[in-house]
Every structure is written in structure tokens, then in C-alpha cells.
Amino acid sequence: MARSYLFVPGHKEKLLGKVFDAGADAVILDLEDAVPSESKDAARARVADTLTIHPAWVRINAVGTAPAADDLAAVADRAHGIRIPKVDSVDDVRWVRDRAPGTPLICAIETARGVANALAIAAEPGVEHLALGGIDLRKDLDIGDGDTPLQYVRSHLVIASRAAGIAPPIDSVYPHLRDTDGLAREAAHARSLGFGGKSAIHPSQLPIIHTAFSPSEDELAWAQRVVNVFEESGGAAVQLPDGEFVDLPVAERARRILQSQ
């Protein structure tokens, strides 16, 4: 799974030429909020051309609208996948899937209705990831800043994703570009809850995100120690020298950490 998803406005030709060298694990070419209405047609044409050279996700306009239908007509057969904004129900997913059959989907959860329906949305065929759209969701719920107001939602999306058997969810963008400490804290918090990656709005955020969503040296050392001891025991429950109890679930978690390097 990608650790970082870097947004770039689809009408910015200069940025489209640079974004794939910025170091992101994945790129999202934006046709929605970052593109003014008078630039939508130009953005579609530029994004469609870009997709012939580079694989990328595309964020379309609001489901059910003429701009969204035009987006899918232009890019559905070229995009690596489609990010659907403000997904409220499985009907939104099906509307896109009917116009982009077989294309992987990221469903952005940005409203109370989307949170309430996240279990069904995650289980809908074609959905590869849920993504938290934190800025719009804070507006919809009229909640404050910080991690606490979105704690329930983040955990809910992790559970919905796991229950549906899809990849872990993607965390929201962090809009304060100069607050690197805040970005690091939020990314680490999201990872601790079970998120697999985070969206970004600037290349400068990528190293912090990659660090947060990569196993640390201490985690890798712990995981290797657990796997070694468990294998030496023949798969029987055993204690580490520091007294930590290791059984099959602990060993499987350690193996996942080693596999994520």
C-alpha cells in the first residue's frame, strides 16, 4: 500500500510536469476542489494526456453531476483509479462504477452520512480504500481542531475497511504546511489507529508522512526478535527475555511489520 498520496491541481500544467518526481508513493490528479469552474475542461484534457505517460489516481467532481460524468468520460479508461469525493452511500459508488467498470476506487468519507454508511461503502465491489476527508467532515459535523474530535471516525473507518477485507484507510491532508510537528503528530496518530497512509498537499510533507507510515528501527528489531523466538519454539507460546509473552497473533503481527519494509 502507498504511504503517501500527493494531490496536484489538474489545470496546473507546470505542476503536472513535476509532481511525478516529487517522491510520493502515489499521485492524485485533482479535477474537483482545486480546479476553478472555468478551468475544468482544460484540466480534463491535461489530466487525460498526463495519464498516457504516468499512472495516477484522479479525483473527480461530485457524483451525479455533469462535471463528474465529463471527468469519467475523459479519464476512466486511463486512470489507475478514481477517488470519489464526499461518498454518502453505496449509490454514489455504483454511479461511478457504472461509468468506470473495473477501475479501482477510493471513497472519501467527508460527511456524517458517509461515516454512518462506511461499513456498506467499504464492502461495495470495486472499493479499494476508504479515505478520511477531514476538512469537509469537520465542517459538516461542526467540530474543532485536533485529533480528539475525529478519533471515533478514524477508528470506524479502520474497522469498516478491515471488516470488508480491503486495504487500510488513507488519512486526511494536513493543511498547515509550516507546522511540521503537527503533521508528524497527526500522521503517527493515524498510523497507531490502523491507517495505512496519508494524503498530502505539498511535496515538503512527504518525508514526514513516509517516516510515520514506515516501521522504525526499533519496530523492525522487535519484529525480527519475535519471529526468531517464535520459530525457534516451533510455534509454541514463549516469552521474550524481557518477559513479553509471544503467541501466534503476536508473531503474525511481527511478520506483517517485516513484510511492510
VOZA-917838 format. One record per residue: x, y, z of N, C-alpha, C, O in turn. Coordinates in steps of 0.001 Angstrom, whole numbers, plus 500000, padded with zeros to 6 digits. Layout:
REM residues N
XYZXYZXYZXYZ/...
This chain:
REM residues 261
500841498804500000500000500000500000500875501245500000501939501261500618/500427502285499307501134503562499294501039504240500653500004504194501318/502144504872501052502156505635502303501664507052502084501061507645502979/501913507602500906501572508999500626500805509112499323501068508393498359/499843510037499314499026510330498136499075511844497934498433512593498670/499839512291496935500077513718496732499082514284495716499014513831494573/498311515286496161497352515959495284498057516997494413499002517653494851/497583517136493172498041518209492297496852518682491460496120517852490919/496643520003491340495523520504490535495696520134489071496777520297488504/494623519635488462494705519137487101494907520197486043495274519872484914/494673521478486379494825522526485372496186523187485409496479524044484574/497025522806486361498336523433486521499377522640485722499964521680486221/499587523062484485500455522304483591501873522176484139502482521112484027/502399523227484721503756523189485260503885522179486384504873521447486450/502892522132487276502931521182488391502755519748487907503361518826488453/501929519562486886501739518211486335503052517653485797503266516441485797/503923518539485342505201518092484830506206517756485902507211517102485625/505949518201487149506903517994488240506461516967489274507299516371489951/505167516757489402504642516030490558505130514594490624505272514042491715/505387513985489494505785512577489497507251512378489895507704511249490080/507974513475490021509349513415490505509472513890491944510582514046492452/508343514121492605508369514696493955508647513667495039508990514035496162/508503512372494721508797511337495700507591510726496369507750509927497293/506383511072495938505181510471496526505040509019496090505448508644494990/504460508215496960504164506829496586503050506765495548503041505877494696/502108507711495620501010507776494660500638509236494425500813510082495301/500127509517493241499726510876492867498230510885492585497695509963491969/497560511948493050496144512149492754496005513422491932496255514519492431/495609513278490679495362514417489807493949514921490085492969514196489914/493865516163490512492599516683491035491810517422489965492315518340489319/490564517003489791489632517707488921488524518399489713487646519040489135/488572518265491045487466518775491875487798520125492489487881521126491778/487991520164493809488044521429494541489170522363494109489010523583494149/490297521809493700491443522661493381491350523310492008492195524131491651/490331522949491236490205523444489863489002524375489758487879523939490010/489198525651489391488047526551489223487172526110488060487633525442487134/485910526492488124484935526006487142485334526351485719485100525560484804/485931527516485515486291527914484159487493527135483607487804527225482419/488165526369484481489340525608484045489080524102483982490007523331483733/487847523676484202487543522240484251487869521537482938488485520470482947/487469522113481817487709521449480536489204521315480258489670520264479820/489944522381480516491387522330480295492030521304481211492947520593480801/491553521222482457492105520257483407491867518829482936492765517990483013/490659518549482449490379517189481955491328516807480828491860515697480803/491536517721479906492406517429478766493840517200479222494506516282478744/494317518033480149495692517881480624495863516602481432496872515910481298/494889516289482261494965515063483056494927513838482151495698512898482346/494042513842481168493958512706480244495284512497479523495718511359479342/495930513585479112497223513473478447498290512944479412499109512103479041/498273513440480635499254513018481631499148511528481912500160510856482110/497930511010481931497715509605482254498233508664481175498388507469481427/498499509171479993499100508322478958500578508096479233501195507210478641/501150508900480134502586508804480446502820508261481850503730507461482071/501985508704482804502193508364484214500938507725484806499834508207484554/501081506658485582499923506118486309499566507022487482500451507492488196/498296507264487682497862508142488775496388507914489067495629507421488232/496009508292490286494610508378490659494059509715490174494815510664489965/492749509789489996492087511036489623490926511280490572490071510414490757/490899512473491177489719512859491972488750513588491060489079514616490468/487551513038490958486527513607490087485671514603490861485833514782492068/484762515240490143483809516156490763482667515368491419482646514138491381/481730516089492012480680515480492822479853514484492027479441514755490899/479620513333492631478859512259491999477482512757491564476817513507492278/477075512318490372475751512664489876475681513959489100474630514305488563/476805514690489033476808515965488325477344515794486910478022514816486596/477027516766486067477552516751484702479078516824484677479700516120483881/479713517664485534481187517666485530481788516306485875482801515919485292/481193515585486797481709514257487148481564513294485980482476512515485702/480439513339485303480247512475484136481266512807483053481794511906482400/481546514098482856482559514504481877483948514035482315484753513608481487/484224514118483616485515513637484133485726512171483778486766511791483239/484734511362484085484866509919483864484952509585482375485678508672481982/484224510312481561484313510083480116485717510364479601486178509734478650/486391511318480237487720511720479782488834510824480309489833510617479622/488675510280481542489836509636482170489604508215482661490570507541483021/488374507734482692488099506440483332488897505302482728489294504382483444/489139505342481429489848504241480777491364504394480858492102503543480361/491832505482481485493271505740481577493774505780483014494938505474483272/492913506150483942493350506353485319493703505031485998493085503997485744/494717505095486872494999503939487725493813503654488622493494502499488904/493159504724489071491980504589489909491284505926490052491833506965489686/490075505896490585489260507093490773489050507340492257488662506436492997/489308508568492686488944508976494042487610509705493964487476510722493283/486628509162494676485278509730494660485129510639495879485310510174497004/484805511914495690484651512805496834483289512654497498482296512319496852/483265512907498805482013513013499557481057511850499283479905512052498896/481552510647499488480723509459499277479773509302500456480209509134501595/478490509356500182477479509250501232476856507860501322476367507468502382/476870507108500213476173505821500201476734504942499090477543505384498275/476287503687499076476717502775498008476194503237496651476776502892495623/475113504006496626474602504513495352475640505405494672475754505394493446/476398506177495457477448507019494894478534506157494256479034506467493175/478888505076494937479904504172494402479424503543493102480172503468492128/478198503102493092477657502427491902477546503380490718477739502972489572/477239504636490984477149505623489905478486505729489189478539505791487961/479570505749489964480904505827489362481284504503488717481812504480487606/481021503408489406481417502099488872480731501806487534481327501186486653/479490502248487383478783502040486118479479502766484967479388502338483816/480169503858485275480840504662484254482336504374484171483017504842483259/482836503607485123484255503246485134484397501800485591485040501534486606/483805500867484857483828499475485309485255498931485391486077499129484497/485509498239486498486803497620486683487897498536487190489010498069487433/487626499827487360488633500775487835488624500816489359487557500972489953/489786500679490013489831500753491481489304502099491984489454503127491325/488688502068493160488045503259493707488544503563495110488682502664495940/488814504833495367488997505364496720487748506152497060487361507051496314/487118505829498168485899506526498588486222507460499741486566507016500836/486110508753499487486388509745500516485169509926501408484075510233500935/485375509733502695484307509891503686484443511283504285485384511562505028/483491512156503953483616513574504299482349514153504915482269515358505152/481350513293505179480085513753505745479614512774506813480091511643506893/478677513225507625478100512342508637477427511137507992477523510026508513/476753511338506878476105510215506180477135509203505705476914507995505786/478252509697505214479300508792504777479856507967505923480105506771505770/480051508599507068480523507864508251479513506793508640479880505649508909/478240507171508668477193506226509062477109505033508115476746503933508533/477441505243506846477321504181505841478662503553505468478752502820504483/479697503834506245481049503401505872481175501889505756481902501404504889/480496501138506597480584499676506528480085499164505183480717498303504570/478958499691504723478411499265503437479262499769502280479475499048501306/479746500993502379480570501563501313481841500736501131482218500415500004/482500500392502236483745499626502162483530498263501525484425497741500860/482357497684501722482068496343501213481595496336499762481423495267499177/481385497501499179480887497576497806481980497142496821483118497594496946/481670496284495854482672495848494879483345497030494183482692498004493808/484648496923494023485426497961493361486118498912494302487068499590493910/485660498976495548486269499896496519487581499297497014487610498180497530/488659500048496853489985499603497282490382500220498607491033499575499429/489992501468498818490309502174500059489155503085500454488439503604499597/488981503274501752488276504437502276489331505507502561490485505190502852/488930506761502476489826507865502802489077508871503652487912509174503396/489756509385504662489153510402505517489331511771504876490451512199504599/488207512455504643488249513843504190487992514750505381486876515226505593/489037514976506148488877515607507451488396517036507423487616517437508287/488841517820506451488471519238506425486975519395506194486311520137506918/486437518703505188484998518785504921484183518140506037483087518603506352/484711517073506636483966516412507695483892517296508940482851517345509596/484965517985509271484907518920510408483837519983510175483112520365511093/483753520452508931482727521455508601481337520857508750480453521491509326/481131519655508245479808519028508290479372518748509725478204518922510070/480320518312510562479989517965511944480080519166512887479646519091514036/480644520271512399480844521475513223481671521139514468481277521431515598/482840520511514222483722520123515321485027520897515229485333521508514206/485794520861516320487020521628516405488222520911515831488115519826515259/489384521553516002490636521008515514491179519954516475490589519680517520/492306519374516102492929518361516945492456516965516609491536516777515813/493102515982517230492818514584516927491542514063517588490859513204517031/491225514579518767490134514002519550488782514028518846488086513013518875/488363515142518208487037515150517581486853514103516479485731513671516217/487957513692515830487855512717514742488294511320515155488401510427514315/488547511127516444489040509830516918488056508697516572488462507654516060/486789508909516850485793507875516556485752507570515073485729506405514677/485742508619514241485626508412512795486817507626512273486650506687511493/488016508002512696489201507278512216489103505794512576489326504937511721/488778505488513810488671504081514204487557503374513457487687502202513102/486464504081513216485341503494512487485749503121511063485359502064510567/486524503972510406486956503676509044487936502505509014487927501709508075/488772502402510030489680501257510122488878499964510270489158498974509594/487893499978511145487072498777511364486274498435510114486183497267509737/485693499445509467484914499194508242485793498582507157485373497657506463/486994499092507015487912498567505998488297497128506302488289496270505419/488635496875507561489052495523507934487894494533507783488086493417507302/486703494944508194485539494062508088485220493715506640484737492620506351/485491494654505728485215494420504309486356493691503611486219493277502459/487475493535504301488613492850503703489373493673502683490034493118501806/489286495005502788490035495870501873491247496450502600491423496222503797/492071497189501887493276497772502457492922498812503526491805499328503538/493866499124504424493605500146505450493256501492504825493622501763503681/492555502329505570492148503629505022493307504609504915494388504398505466/493041505689504185494015506760503947493605507968504786492444508376504771/494559508534505511494231509669506373494125510962505563494587511048504425/493513511944506176493245513236505546494519514054505353495547513782505973/494433515055504487495531516007504338495679516811505634494734516963506408/496899517318505842497173518239506948497428519601506316498429519764505618/496548520595506537496589521813505742497615522855506174497800523854505479/498286522644507309499215523654507838500638523316507392501337522550508056/501056523884506280502304523472505648503530523737506512504502522984506432/503516524770507324504694525097508129504735524349509457505755524358510148/503650523715509807503580523008511090504019521553510904503191520643510864/505310521355510793505820520001510566505628519111511783505407517908511645/505712519694512973505487518899514182504041518405514236503783517262514611/503104519273513861501703518864513856501427517777512846500658516853513114/502049517880511683501895516839510670502435515508511171501793514469511015/503621515545511777504223514308512286503345513677513359503163512460513391/502800514521514241501945514008515306500675513382514741500283512289515150/500034514071513804498780513563513249499014512283512459498226511343512553/500090512242511684500384511044510896500666509854511802500180508750511556/501453510080512852501759508987513785500496508507514488500321507310514716/499626509436514826498369509072515492497498508227514565496934507216514984/497392508646513303496584507889512345497147506483512154496398505508512105/498450506388512048499044505061511875498780504184513091498518502990512951/498849504773514293498624503984515506497214503432515570496970502420516227/496269504098514882494875503646514856494615502622513760493550502005513731/495586502431512845495419501431511803495357501963510394495084501199509469/495603503262510190495642503811508841496921503356508145497944503112508784/496837503247506811497992502764506064498762503839505342499883503593504896/498191505041505210498853506128504500498128507432504738497131507485505457/498648508499504115498085509822504350498186510663503081499157510561502332/497183511484502851497202512396501713498081513598502014498285513956503174/498602514221500958499490515377501106499118516436500087498586516131499020/499407517690500431499122518792499518500392519492499052500332520428498255/501559519032499556502823519642499136503934518615499271503928517820500211/504893518618498342505990517635498429506787517705499727507358516703500155/506831518888500362507590519011501602507026518138502716507730517848503684/505770517713502598505153516878503624505506515395503470505297514614504398/506026515011502336506212513587502042507202512885502965506888511796503445/508384513447503242509309512724504128508726512441505509508972511378506080/507962513379506046507360513178507370506320512072507307506257511224508196/505510512077506270504493511038506113505140509668505929504701508684506523/506174509611505112506839508327504880507452507766506151507400506560506394/508032508641506958508599508187508230507512507640509144507688506599509776/506390508344509211505311507929510114504721506592509717504343505798510579/504638506332508410503976505116507947504959504016507527504584503076506827/506193504140507953507191503094507764507603502569509133507663503344510087/507889501279509257508324500754510557509657501360510977510565501508510160/509767501706512245511012502263512771512036501149512986511708499964512925/513264501546513235514307500556513508513957499730514738514194498523514769/513397500379515747513009499642516965511900498633516663511928497506517159/510921499042515847509837498123515488510360496927514702509956495788514938/511263497201513766511825496111512966512642495156513825512582493939513651/513409495725514757514212494867515638513315494010516516513572492822516712/512254494624517044511300493861517862510653492751517042510552491611517496/510214493092515830509532492110514987510461490946514640510043489789514675/511702491243514311512636490168513977512905489284515185513005488063515056/513021489898516361513251489138517591512073488213517881512259487057518258/510867488729517702509669487926517953509599486747516991509358485614517409/509809487012515708509735485941514714510791484873514982510512483678514892/512002485310515311513074484339515580512731483443516768512861482221516694/512296484060517854511992483296519069510816482356518829510831481209519275/509791482849518117508605482023517879508945480826516989508468479716517228/509767481051515968510155479939515098511035478930515834510915477724515622/511915479426516697512763478525517480511943477676518446512346476568518803/510794478196518868509938477453519788509067476434519066508333475675519698/509152476422517731508316475512516960506863475941516889505983475121516626/506607477211517119505239477724517073504507477663518393503303477910518455/505232477334519455504615477317520781504730478693521430505664479441521141/503790479025522298503854480286523028505142480338523843505575479339524418/505743481524523878507050481652524513507198483072525050506465483972524642/508133483270525950508423484594526482509724485121525903510685484374525722/509744486434525611510992487092525263511808487307526530511259487245527631/513114487561526397513946487790527592513429488904528505513654488873529715/512728489899527917512200490987528750510859490642529387510270491467530085/510371489409529146509133488972529769507899489094528903506824488652529305/508026489694527698506855489832526824506398488464526339507207487654525887/505099488213526436504514486943526029504266486959524523503678487903523996/504714485920523839504569485826522391503789484569522034504204483455522354/502651484760521365501915483627520822501635483909519346502211484838518780/500764483128518717500572483236517273500141484634516820500726485140515862/499144485299517453498763486634516978499911487633517046500054488474516158/500737487549518102501875488464518219502877488180517103503411489109516496/503132486910516834504075486547515781503570486984514409504357487433513576/502282486859514170501733487277512875501836488798512704502120489288511611/501607489528513780501777490986513710503232491328513400503501492223512599/504161490629514024505581490869513769505925490577512316506702491312511707/505363489524511759505640489194510358505115490278509426505757490606508428/503947490837509748503396491910508909504306493126508925504494493778507898/504869493434510083505789494564510186507009494326509295507438495230508577/507557493139509336508729492833508499508389492866507020509214493269506200/507185492449506676506774492448505270506513493851504734506518494064503521/506283494813505637505947496177505209507161497039504929507012498197504539/508367496503505119509572497293504884509668497727503413510623498403503031/
